[in-house]
Amino acid sequence: MRTLAGFRLALFFSSMMLVSLSFAQEEKPEHLELLDEVDQPTITIRKPDVSEEITERREDGTVREVKVQTGGSTYYLYPNRQLGSGIQGDTASSVVRPSLWRVHEFDVVSNKPSPEPDDDADGKAAPAPPSPSSTAN
């Protein structure tokens, strides 16, 4: 049984050697055509003009908020605070605190006068509705 497996293995390797020799004896092409070298286009890669501003707000020596302004994006980072008796790494505390983006801000204290509800887009007052006594017959 062992000799048969050894014979098969030897036959496999000898056939592989014959195949590799046949590929090595193939004729090489007679003449290769040279291509004209073309000047490479000049490419300049510039870094985008991105201004980055990082503002930290601290209270009693600890960071309470970090505001990062990069290009047209502004996001806020807040530290993790331990809630209750939670210990860092406990299920009550979270290790990950994602960054926050301000999507919209309402202008609560505005001194702009609000448009009158009776005004049309033309600036003229809307006509008064007909009185109930004139429509009832």
HELIX and SHEET records of a PDB file:
HELIX    1   1 ARG A    2  ALA A   24  1                                  23    
HELIX    2   2 PRO A  132  THR A  135  1                                   4    
SHEET    1   A 4 GLU A  52  GLU A  59  0                                        
SHEET    2   A 4 THR A  62  THR A  70 -1                                        
SHEET    3   A 4 SER A  73  LEU A  77 -1                                        
SHEET    4   A 4 LEU A 100  TRP A 101 -1                                        
END                                                                             
